[in-house]
Structures are given as C-alpha cells and as structure tokens.
C-alpha cells in the first residue's frame, strides 16, 4: 500500500548527494545513478569473419557425439562436399583438430555472403554441434602512455574490463560522447579529443563563472566554503569531476604521456550542468535534449550530436516525469544514456536518475571484483564496471586526467578517484567502441550486448550488480560479428496483461523451441512492469516442468514505481525447450499495474 511521498525538487549537490570521490588527501563528492530499461532486442551475428571486414577462409565444425563425422575424416570430407553443394560453394575438409572438430576450407575468394550460406547449411544439420569461423588473432599492442601501467581497470586479469582486446576491432572513431557534468578544464592529454559543448547552467551563482548559459563549457572550479551549500557542510576544493570522467572515456592514447582512454578514437562534448553546490534538473534536462540532437530554446543547434551520453550525477528520490521524458526522447533519437548507480551503499531504485527507465545503470567494483563498499545496488542496476576504492590504497582507485587547482584552474595533473561516477564512463566508453564497430546498433541493442557478454563478478555483490562485470573485448567482438554473444537467443512476449489489485496471479507464457538440452546457469529474465507501488508485487519464473524461481518478493518498504529489471536465474537443471511463464501477483490493495512484456535470453 502506498504512503504519500513528499514532492521536493532538489538542487543536486556535488558535495552531499550520491557520489564520493577520494584523492589521497581530498574528499570530493560527485554523483551517480540509474535504472534498468526494457528487454532489449538481440543483435543478430553472422559469425562469418576471420577478422573485422575479412571473410573467413576456414570454418571449425564440431559434430555431436555419435555422428560419424565426429570421428571419421572420410565422413567429414563427404559432409563438407555435401554442404558445399547445398550452399553452392566448393568446400574441402582440411584436417581434424585436437579437440575433435573438423577444419573446413572455403577457398580464398569466398565473400561474406558465401560464408554465411555455408554456415547456414551446417547449422541446419542436427548432427552439427557448432560451426564458427577460424578467426585470425593478432598480438595486442600495449599503449605507450606513461601512466598506462597504473590503469588496472582496463587490463588486469582479475577485475579489469578487458579493454585492450577491443582495440583491434574499434577505438571509438566517428562517435561523440556527451559528458553531462562540471564542464572541462584544459588538459593536454585530452584536448585533441574535445569538441565544442555548451554551458547549460542558468543560475549565475551556481555557474561560478560570472554569467549564465553560454557556449563556453570551461570548468571554473566548483569549490565551496564551509556551510555554503547547506548548514554543516565542510569546505570542498574543486573536483574537476567532468575532466576526470572525460579522460576515462577518451584520453588521447599512444602519445607517450599520461593515461589511455577507453574509446580514444572518440570525441567528447562537455556539457556543463554542475557548479557550486550542484545543478538543477531543468538544466540537466536541457543538456540531455541538446546532446542527443533535440532543440533547446535560446541555444544554437548542436553540431556535435552525441550517440552516447554519460551522466555521473544524481541524488535521492525517484525519477521525475520531466527527466524521464527527456531520456526517452534522447533514446528515441538513437542516443544511449549511461548513468551511475549512486554511492550511498543503498538500493539504486531510490535514487535519480537511477530510478529512470531507458538508461544503462552502472554499479562500481573494486580491484578484486567485489561491489565497492559505497556502490548502490539492486534490480535496477544493469551492469558493473571498475569504480575503485582509494580508502586504503590510493592506487586502487581510477586514474584519469585532472587539475591541481583547489579553487580555480592551476596545472594539469592526474589523480585517482573512486565512485560509480568513475564506473559509468567505463560503460560510456564501451558503448562508443560498440557504436564505432557497428554504427547500426540501437541503444537497446547496445545495452543487451553489454549485459549478454558480461562475466560473473570475480568477487561478491550483495544486493545485485546486474549482469556482472562488463567485458569490453567480448562485447565489441560480438557486435562486430567476430565472436562473443549479442544476447544469445532471446524469446519475447509483448502481450500486455493487467495485474489485478490484491488479486490472483497473472501468467504470461513464452514457448521456447530449437534450443535442445538444458537452460543455462545464467538464464536472463527481463521484466517490464508498470505499477504504482512495486513493493506490492511478487514475481516468479515458472519453468516448463512447473518449477518456480522467485525473481522478486513483496516488500512494504519498497515504495518506488515499476519493475523494469533483468534477473539472472540458474536454470541449468531445467529443459530449455517448452513453455516458460512469468507469474506476477499483487499482494496488497490500492495500487494497480500492468505487465507490459518480458523476455528470456539463453
């Protein structure tokens, strides 16, 4: 049952809201949040290339146990010839691999379509377990940036995001990322990748630069005196927060200095919305609109429209209709919106924009792959990325571009910060790599592929960290057609069902076929429910044999709206094929809702 919530508009405080950044000597607050969007559409993958843009010359074919071709070279050779006839190509069995698979040659003049035809012929054979291209692997060069060895978050085996493996496929070229933050302070390790942005701060006091909105997004500093923002606040030095975020995304790489950017071929458009004591929703909404190519009265048209937006900012309270409308419009224009989950060690569903839909919500992990102690969590979180922890060891934070000025700008430098504000730009950078590798990707497809290719957290995450730790290499390879998963096979129901108020459960069926064997140990269940008090709801997944898996329990203290989340279920003991059901029951009176749809991704 919903209790009335007080409506209060807040000045989102860089010092007091939901993100804490720590340098070795200074504590600075920033921001963070996010929610989970609708079940996205899986991206099709042809699996036809040996390397990006190069059709495969050989295929590796694995046969099921018991098939003659699994052990007999003669049978495998005959099968290759038969498949070639079916596809209109000349195939040749070359040799048996140590794994038992057959290596089949396609000839040196096969086109991508030719390879796809042959792959289809093999996949249509029930005796074939798999068929994949014989991919060309290359050594991965290490950037010569002098501080690169300190960027554990990019490359370390334990809990790094495996970024170097993505650089052979894409570097972000052709993509602009809008960083909606404190603006940009000049830095030689970032300047070449900065394109014009805008200062959206309309309040001159908050702006701290002597005026309101203008075309100069330079960061004059956001320092505050004690008690300046609210009683009891200590004095804070300038954070240069937007510049740190921008460096993680697109610091110039291979220039023999400083740090490497995740999408170092991309451009960053700095949009200034946070100043002294924070920033207003109204300015942030205009920045989201303008960044994605929308029109804002009194502001010139944007000539650097962003396909990715990063918002490492936020505060307590649910997402407002105004903010949600701006996000929906941006996504509708083809812009992926990435936000931080928040730094309050609390349920991200109670923070904004963490409670907004249609965004990619990012939790933070430490150097060992655990949820960072400060990171928000919950079902609205989509994925985790390195955010670091500097409380005990400074170098366990995230190193990026900064400035030494405690008030106004001084000399450029680099510093370690921690926060979901640092985790979000890792995902924004990954989204830019993906868009560069495959320009046709929609925001929903980008989110789906990031989650489908995430790996299990090396450490622990109490409360929920979404799909796991993002894997840049696997994700970029997937969307470019050179490996990985674009979301597995996804089965979706878009049939809407009303949920009776304090009534009996409703069930929505999805029939799965053609999978064979058992369901995976990480079956993804994406749920889209509109409801005015989500704490009333109990949500279960029902397997074909009637076994139930609890996705969400009712909670009298969970007063947020809607359930838009992706759950991971260990369904490895269940037969994959058959009719699965989503069962939803409203356990209390006075609030109503609707199941809009749901999906299963194997």
C-alpha atoms as one frame of an Amber mdcrd trajectory, in Angstrom:
protein
   0.000   0.000   0.000   1.477   3.380  -0.992   2.060   6.098   1.524   2.093
   9.620   0.142   5.550  10.744  -0.864   6.603  14.326  -0.306   7.428  16.092
  -3.532  10.584  18.093  -3.311  12.750  19.429  -6.058  16.357  19.278  -5.168
  19.481  21.085  -6.144  21.648  18.058  -6.844  24.666  18.606  -4.631  28.104
  17.653  -5.827  29.171  17.758  -2.213  26.337  15.999  -0.475  24.461  13.682
  -2.795  25.315  10.319  -4.083  28.910  10.082  -5.180  32.054  10.210  -3.154
  35.398  10.707  -4.850  38.608  10.427  -2.922  42.114  11.537  -3.805  44.998
  10.801  -1.493  44.320  13.951   0.502  40.968  15.373  -0.548  37.403  14.113
  -0.293  35.128  15.345  -3.060  31.539  14.368  -3.751  30.136  13.817  -7.205
  27.161  11.903  -8.435  25.665   8.733  -9.713  22.689   6.608 -10.593  20.488
   4.680 -12.894  17.675   2.252 -13.678  17.042  -0.719 -15.840  15.375  -0.455
 -19.220  13.084  -2.679 -21.181  14.052  -6.066 -22.509  16.232  -5.213 -25.484
  16.318  -6.831 -28.872  19.156  -9.238 -29.510  21.615  -8.231 -32.231  21.997
 -10.821 -34.992  25.519 -12.051 -35.670  26.676 -13.744 -38.843  29.900 -15.234
 -37.422  31.460 -15.038 -40.881  34.679 -13.051 -40.440  38.236 -14.137 -39.717
  38.999 -10.551 -38.747  36.880  -7.377 -38.905  35.963  -6.840 -42.557  37.707
 -10.044 -43.729  35.554 -13.080 -44.675  36.667 -16.360 -43.128  38.623 -18.765
 -45.336  38.055 -21.713 -42.995  35.361 -22.913 -40.620  35.708 -25.004 -37.479
  32.882 -27.551 -37.341  32.074 -29.531 -34.224  29.840 -32.575 -34.590  27.658
 -34.090 -31.891  28.802 -37.257 -30.182  27.656 -40.267 -32.131  27.769 -38.588
 -35.524  30.010 -40.432 -37.989  31.643 -37.118 -38.932  32.786 -36.645 -35.332
  35.416 -39.391 -35.717  35.666 -40.296 -39.412  37.674 -37.993 -41.658  36.104
 -39.655 -44.677  32.617 -38.875 -43.384  33.590 -35.290 -42.543  35.056 -34.843
 -46.037  31.882 -36.189 -47.633  29.762 -33.942 -45.435  31.813 -30.890 -46.438
  31.249 -31.692 -50.096  27.504 -32.122 -49.492  27.247 -28.854 -47.571  29.148
 -27.126 -50.360  26.641 -28.406 -52.894  23.796 -27.102 -50.741  25.381 -23.648
 -50.446  26.731 -23.522 -53.967  30.355 -23.434 -52.789  33.382 -25.708 -53.039
  34.347 -26.925 -49.569  37.316 -29.014 -48.510  37.912 -30.966 -45.306  41.459
 -29.937 -44.333  42.211 -31.731 -41.072  40.971 -32.918 -37.689  41.737 -30.600
 -34.779  42.965 -31.840 -31.416  39.525 -31.075 -29.992  37.951 -33.449 -32.483
  36.415 -30.672 -34.579  36.813 -30.590 -38.368  38.621 -27.740 -40.145  36.836
 -26.999 -43.413  38.349 -24.798 -46.118  36.209 -22.331 -48.090  38.747 -21.157
 -50.613  40.354 -17.728 -50.765  37.655 -15.896 -52.743  34.577 -16.503 -50.595
  32.503 -13.411 -49.859  30.790 -12.725 -46.544  27.519 -13.912 -48.096  29.197
 -17.105 -49.343  30.465 -17.848 -45.856  27.049 -17.096 -44.354  25.419 -19.552
 -46.780  27.826 -22.324 -45.779  27.386 -21.562 -42.075  23.617 -21.778 -42.531
  23.950 -25.153 -44.234  25.931 -26.556 -41.316  23.641 -25.034 -38.694  20.628
 -26.662 -40.339  22.195 -30.098 -39.740  21.011 -31.581 -36.399  24.285 -33.563
 -36.163  26.349 -30.335 -36.020  27.006 -29.007 -32.517  28.602 -25.745 -33.678
  30.217 -24.010 -36.620  32.448 -20.950 -36.166  34.928 -19.043 -38.324  38.629
 -19.830 -37.989  39.411 -16.370 -36.626  42.674 -14.546 -37.103  44.275 -13.498
 -33.834  46.811 -10.676 -33.504  49.175  -9.547 -30.798  47.651  -6.799 -28.691
  49.921  -3.800 -28.521  50.311  -2.059 -25.175  49.815   1.727 -25.320  52.959
   3.748 -24.661  51.175   6.186 -22.349  53.449   6.675 -19.348  50.748   6.048
 -16.705  49.066   3.159 -18.504  50.569   0.540 -16.189  48.560   2.115 -13.344
  45.249   1.677 -15.168  44.425  -1.725 -13.712  40.769  -1.075 -14.503  41.446
  -1.501 -18.218  43.595  -4.614 -18.381  44.126  -6.540 -15.149  43.083 -10.190
 -15.351  41.224 -10.302 -12.048  38.803  -7.384 -12.309  39.827  -5.248 -15.258
  37.323  -4.594 -18.043  39.454  -6.305 -20.750  39.612  -3.176 -22.872  42.822
  -3.856 -24.887  41.190  -6.826 -26.599  38.560  -4.471 -28.044  41.049  -2.048
 -29.598  41.900  -4.345 -32.519  38.259  -4.023 -33.561  37.351  -0.414 -32.689
  38.672   2.660 -30.905  35.543   4.826 -30.963  36.262   6.637 -34.218  33.257
   8.538 -35.545  31.398   8.641 -32.220  30.794  11.667 -29.965  30.162  11.147
 -26.253  28.453  13.944 -24.321  29.733  14.249 -20.753  26.999  15.999 -18.788
  28.939  17.132 -15.762  31.048  20.040 -14.376  32.479  21.034 -17.735  36.080
  20.727 -18.936  39.353  22.188 -17.690  42.125  22.274 -20.299  44.359  19.189
 -20.306  46.946  18.340 -22.970  46.227  14.590 -22.683  42.593  15.159 -23.604
  42.413  18.361 -25.668  42.727  16.697 -29.086  39.548  14.710 -28.412  37.407
  17.585 -27.122  34.779  19.088 -29.425  32.519  22.079 -28.678  29.897  21.630
 -25.996  27.820  24.114 -24.004  27.395  25.639 -20.548  23.792  24.909 -19.542
  23.950  26.350 -16.013  21.328  29.105 -15.946  21.875  30.287 -12.359  24.890
  32.627 -12.225  25.657  31.756  -8.583  25.757  28.041  -9.322  27.709  28.686
 -12.517  30.540  30.426 -10.624  31.812  31.932 -13.879  30.097  35.310 -13.706
  27.208  34.573 -16.047  24.507  32.120 -17.032  24.245  29.957 -20.136  26.775
  30.382 -22.908  28.799  28.411 -25.429  31.839  28.046 -23.137  31.716  24.813
 -21.073  35.039  25.544 -19.342  35.078  24.454 -15.713  36.000  27.421 -13.459
  36.009  25.179 -10.387  33.240  24.118  -8.017  34.903  24.782  -4.656  32.696
  25.763  -1.725  33.197  27.338   1.666  32.010  25.636   4.840  28.214  25.824
   5.195  27.910  27.456   1.760  25.562  24.842   0.293  23.825  23.799   3.476
  24.453  24.004   7.182  27.029  21.530   8.399  28.823  21.089   5.075  32.613
  21.321   5.250  34.622  23.316   2.732  35.397  21.468  -0.503  38.093  22.042
  -3.084  37.285  21.968  -6.785  36.651  18.469  -8.077  37.313  18.888 -11.847
  34.936  15.955 -11.973  33.893  16.280 -15.618  37.506  16.274 -16.777  38.257
  13.081 -14.841  35.200  11.397 -16.383  36.132  12.603 -19.880  39.677  11.247
 -19.545  38.419   7.760 -18.706  36.323   7.826 -21.857  38.657   9.396 -24.390
  42.091  10.486 -23.155  44.479  10.618 -26.108  46.246   7.247 -26.348  49.597
   6.227 -27.795  51.002   9.742 -27.365  53.768   8.754 -24.949  52.248  10.554
 -21.976  49.633  10.193 -19.279  46.735   7.768 -19.427  44.866   5.831 -22.112
  41.190   6.436 -22.885  38.798   3.536 -23.367  37.374   4.993 -26.603  40.400
   7.090 -27.517  39.253   7.457 -31.118  36.005   9.079 -29.985  35.311  12.747
 -29.258  33.938  14.228 -26.036  31.470  17.110 -25.967  31.491  18.651 -22.458
  28.108  19.922 -21.293  28.256  21.904 -18.079  25.332  21.394 -15.663  27.059
  21.102 -12.256  28.668  24.043 -10.476  28.752  25.339  -6.932  26.583  23.094
  -4.765  25.388  21.015  -7.709  22.940  21.592 -10.553  19.238  21.783 -11.324
  17.109  19.172 -13.079  15.942  21.805 -15.565  19.500  22.416 -16.817  20.243
  18.679 -16.937  17.073  18.039 -18.953  18.074  20.684 -21.495  21.567  19.200
 -21.723  20.185  15.691 -22.383  17.905  17.091 -25.065  20.579  19.148 -26.787
  23.259  16.443 -26.584  21.036  13.992 -28.458  20.092  16.420 -31.216  16.939
  17.928 -29.756  16.054  21.623 -29.795  16.501  23.873 -26.754  15.083  27.376
 -26.904  17.789  30.043 -26.966  20.596  27.550 -27.585  22.150  27.161 -31.072
  21.695  23.814 -32.832  24.166  21.140 -31.770  26.729  20.369 -34.473  28.269
  17.542 -32.424  25.273  15.314 -31.716  26.226  12.555 -29.283  25.376   8.888
 -29.755  26.344   8.254 -26.126  25.583  10.372 -23.053  27.360   9.918 -19.716
  25.728  11.229 -16.539  27.815  10.664 -13.430  25.448  12.719 -11.296  22.291
  12.393  -9.264  20.543  12.491  -5.946  17.918  10.868  -3.776  14.321  10.377
  -4.862  12.529   8.747  -7.744  12.892   9.760 -11.380  10.563  12.609 -12.277
   8.329  12.542 -15.319  10.243  15.542 -16.684  13.613  13.802 -16.540  12.175
  10.537 -17.839  10.615  12.323 -20.817  13.964  13.858 -21.752  15.713  10.495
 -21.508  13.034   8.749 -23.558  13.317  11.371 -26.282  17.114  11.079 -26.354
  16.952   7.289 -26.656  14.317   7.699 -29.348  16.809   9.793 -31.297  19.309
   6.936 -31.084  21.432   8.089 -28.136  22.495   5.612 -25.449  22.225   7.099
 -21.946  24.663   5.772 -19.319  24.307   6.752 -15.666  25.984   5.924 -12.365
  24.034   3.870  -9.835  24.919   6.088  -6.867  27.362   5.972  -3.980  25.170
   5.551  -0.908  25.506   1.769  -0.394  21.750   1.596  -0.878  19.093   0.394
  -3.300  19.580   2.337  -6.525  15.806   2.235  -7.111  15.509   5.099  -4.628
  17.864   7.437  -6.497  17.566   9.531  -9.635  18.352   9.124 -12.451  18.951
   5.610 -11.104  15.187   5.090 -10.981  14.634   6.277 -14.563  13.929   3.799
 -17.356  15.775   3.578 -20.678  19.246   4.089 -19.228  22.218   1.785 -18.626
  22.747   1.750 -14.856  26.290   1.088 -13.634  27.450  -0.164 -10.233  31.099
   0.082  -9.143  33.567  -2.722  -8.397  36.921  -2.721  -6.610  40.254  -4.088
  -7.793  39.324  -7.593  -6.618  35.965  -7.578  -8.406  33.749  -7.054  -5.368
  30.995  -4.467  -5.259  32.726  -1.346  -3.942  31.632  -0.609  -0.396  29.966
   2.673  -1.398  28.212   1.490  -4.566  24.440   1.369  -4.819  22.928  -1.934
  -5.882  19.621  -3.590  -6.738  17.428  -4.806  -9.540  17.616  -1.526 -11.445
  21.390  -1.954 -11.883  22.246  -3.283 -15.346  25.968  -3.971 -15.143  29.076
  -3.329 -13.072  32.367  -1.682 -14.043  35.549  -0.694 -12.207  34.969   2.236
  -9.864  37.861   1.594  -7.499  38.463   2.080  -3.806  41.022   4.577  -2.541
  40.261   4.392   1.172  43.111   2.002   1.983  45.321   2.071  -1.128  45.157
   5.173  -3.319  46.364   3.321  -6.423  43.334   1.032  -6.216  41.255   3.943
  -7.493  40.669   5.011 -11.096  43.453   7.165 -12.549  42.468   9.893 -15.012
  43.024  13.472 -16.143  42.627  16.267 -13.586  43.878  19.684 -12.430  45.805
  20.642  -9.300  43.796  23.805  -8.571  41.959  23.780  -5.249  39.774  26.683
  -6.415  40.355  27.972  -9.947  42.375  26.048 -12.559  46.091  25.578 -11.972
  48.421  22.997 -13.539  47.170  19.840 -15.226  47.805  16.537 -13.498  46.383
  13.051 -12.964  44.636  11.678  -9.880  42.938   8.583  -8.525  39.222   8.910
  -7.792  36.667   6.360  -6.659  32.939   6.224  -7.290  30.158   4.971  -9.501
  30.903   8.265 -11.232  34.115   6.541 -12.344  32.380   3.274 -13.251  29.801
   4.877 -15.570  32.351   6.339 -18.044  33.847   2.870 -18.455  30.489   1.794
 -19.883  30.038   5.013 -21.865  33.445   4.360 -23.418  32.445   0.775 -24.176
  29.208   1.981 -25.800  31.279   4.301 -28.012  33.517   1.384 -29.046  30.433
  -0.655 -29.919  28.845   2.137 -31.941  32.130   2.621 -33.777  32.305  -1.094
 -34.577  28.682  -1.262 -35.715  27.005   2.070 -36.484  23.566   0.472 -36.879
  23.281  -0.517 -33.216  20.311   0.895 -31.320  20.525   1.881 -27.629  18.557
  -1.254 -26.727  20.947  -3.454 -28.693  23.954  -1.800 -27.060  22.569  -2.477
 -23.607  21.618  -6.041 -24.495  25.069  -6.899 -25.833  26.870  -5.328 -22.844
  24.808  -7.432 -20.456  24.946 -10.617 -22.544  28.746 -10.531 -22.657  29.385
  -9.508 -19.049  31.271 -12.012 -16.922  30.498 -13.203 -13.444  31.942 -10.884
 -10.816  35.282 -12.242  -9.570  34.204 -11.127  -6.094  30.860 -10.642  -4.402
  27.932  -8.269  -4.771  25.322  -8.228  -2.049  22.112  -6.665  -3.291  22.633
  -7.192  -7.013  25.062  -5.823  -9.598  23.105  -6.574 -12.751  24.576  -8.876
 -15.383  28.070  -8.838 -13.863  31.371  -7.192 -14.758  31.417  -5.704 -18.264
  33.835  -7.345 -20.728  34.869  -4.865 -23.431  36.718  -7.288 -25.693  33.964
  -9.887 -25.799  31.229  -7.280 -26.250  32.897  -5.398 -29.103  33.777  -8.636
 -30.858  30.147  -9.705 -30.556  28.613  -6.617 -32.147  31.207  -6.585 -34.920
  30.361 -10.193 -35.809  33.778 -11.534 -34.801  32.809 -13.513 -31.707  31.058
 -13.305 -28.356  27.322 -13.155 -27.877  24.962 -10.393 -28.911  22.476 -11.542
 -26.353  22.066 -15.234 -27.042  18.748 -16.476 -28.358  16.047 -14.185 -26.998
  12.384 -15.196 -26.743   9.990 -12.342 -26.052   6.366 -11.779 -25.100   4.921
  -8.331 -25.802   1.377  -9.236 -24.775   0.250  -6.795 -22.077  -1.656  -8.109
 -19.061  -3.416  -6.115 -16.353  -2.387  -7.094 -12.833  -5.442  -7.340 -10.544
  -5.211  -5.185  -7.435  -4.711  -7.502  -4.439  -5.966 -10.307  -6.658  -4.941
 -13.597  -8.165  -1.704 -14.015 -10.081  -1.479 -13.473 -13.835   0.753 -15.614
 -16.028   2.361 -14.701 -19.342   3.705 -17.641 -21.404   6.715 -17.839 -23.728
   7.265 -21.003 -25.772  10.930 -21.854 -26.329  11.921 -24.212 -29.124  15.014
 -25.226 -31.035  17.396 -24.888 -28.074  17.892 -28.513 -27.064  19.430 -29.635
 -23.784  19.080 -27.708 -20.562  18.703 -23.995 -19.921  21.874 -22.080 -18.934
  23.122 -21.404 -15.426  22.766 -17.696 -16.184  19.343 -17.530 -17.850  18.432
 -13.839 -18.190  14.851 -12.845 -17.469  13.998  -9.270 -18.470  10.807  -7.896
 -16.935   8.861  -4.742 -17.823   6.081  -3.987 -15.344   4.345  -0.658 -14.791
   2.986  -0.384 -11.235   2.389   2.481  -8.823   3.851   0.639  -5.807   6.311
  -2.081  -6.727   6.580  -3.304  -3.135   3.181  -4.976  -3.574   4.448  -7.303
  -6.293   5.682 -10.890  -6.200   7.288 -12.063  -9.449   8.193 -15.683 -10.280
   9.615 -17.502 -13.265   7.851 -20.821 -13.896   9.832 -23.467 -15.800   8.213
 -25.884 -18.278   8.035 -28.616 -15.602   6.295 -26.274 -13.147   9.349 -25.453
 -11.009   9.297 -21.853  -9.780  12.120 -19.358  -9.337  11.451 -16.292  -7.206
  12.604 -13.143  -9.010  11.103 -10.558  -6.679   9.429 -10.704  -3.290   6.944
  -8.205  -1.904   8.252  -5.516   0.430   6.272  -2.969   2.401   9.247  -0.579
   2.337   9.800  -0.656  -1.440   7.671   2.319  -2.473   9.160   3.007  -5.899
   7.211   2.677  -9.127   7.577  -0.083 -11.725   9.705  -3.193 -12.128  11.987
  -2.777 -15.121  14.844  -5.165 -14.464  16.845  -8.111 -15.757  17.231 -11.069
 -13.389  19.728 -13.926 -13.715  18.469 -17.422 -12.878  20.419 -20.664 -12.547
  18.088 -22.836 -14.624  20.692 -25.436 -15.563  18.531 -28.301 -14.243  15.588
 -27.313 -16.451  14.889 -28.406 -20.016  15.292 -25.370 -22.248  12.527 -26.148
 -24.723   8.938 -25.847 -23.580   6.567 -23.216 -22.228   8.001 -20.853 -19.618
   5.777 -18.460 -17.712   6.193 -15.211 -15.838   3.842 -15.167 -12.851   3.003
 -11.805 -11.246   0.781 -11.251  -8.212  -0.253  -8.032  -6.452  -0.393  -8.785
  -2.720  -1.929  -5.533  -1.388  -4.718  -3.104  -2.219  -4.881   0.443  -3.600
  -2.208   0.300  -6.319  -2.533  -1.141  -9.793  -0.279  -2.038 -12.672   0.352
  -3.836 -15.938   2.804  -6.420 -17.227   3.975  -4.820 -20.468   6.159  -7.717
 -21.578   9.104  -9.924 -20.706  11.828 -11.981 -22.350  14.177 -14.929 -21.837
  17.762 -14.809 -23.119  19.626 -18.129 -23.292
